[in-house]
Amino acid sequence: MNEQDIIDRVKQLYADAVIDLAGADCSFEMYIISSAFEDMNTLQRQQSILALFKDELASGKLHALSVKVKTPKEQGRGSGLVQIAEL
């Protein structure tokens, strides 16, 4: 699975998402900022993203996916995320 495939899949569910993706081969770390996370707790946010890749994670096509998700308000309060550019 390549970086663009991962980004596109997240954007299908969260169109306003700003995504920073790092990694290679089948192991990635993803930072996502979206207003859609406003009414979700941290676990719900992560589960919603990981569910998008359930089959790939089960088959090994995607070995590891670390997900950090924030709302725009949380990012603005010094959440520790670096400034990211929309890909």
C-alpha positions, 0 to 999 in steps of 0.5 A, a space after each residue: 500500500 502506498 502513501 497516496 492510497 492511504 491518504 485517499 482512503 482517509 479523505 473519502 471518510 474525512 474530506 476536510 482532513 489535513 494529513 501528514 504521513 511518514 513511513 515506508 513499505 508497509 509501516 506508517 505513522 499518520 497525523 490527522 487533523 479534522 473537525 469531524 473528530 470534535 464529538 469523538 473521544 481518542 479511542 473512537 477517533 483511532 478506531 474510525 481510522 484503523 477500521 478503514 484499513 482492517 483488511 490490509 492490516 489483517 492480510 499483512 499488506 499493511 504491517 503497522 499503522 500508528 494513528 494520531 488524531 486531533 481537531 483543529 482546536 486541539 492542534 491550535 492549543 499546542 498539542 505537540 503536533 508539528 505544522 503540516 501541509 495538506 498533501 
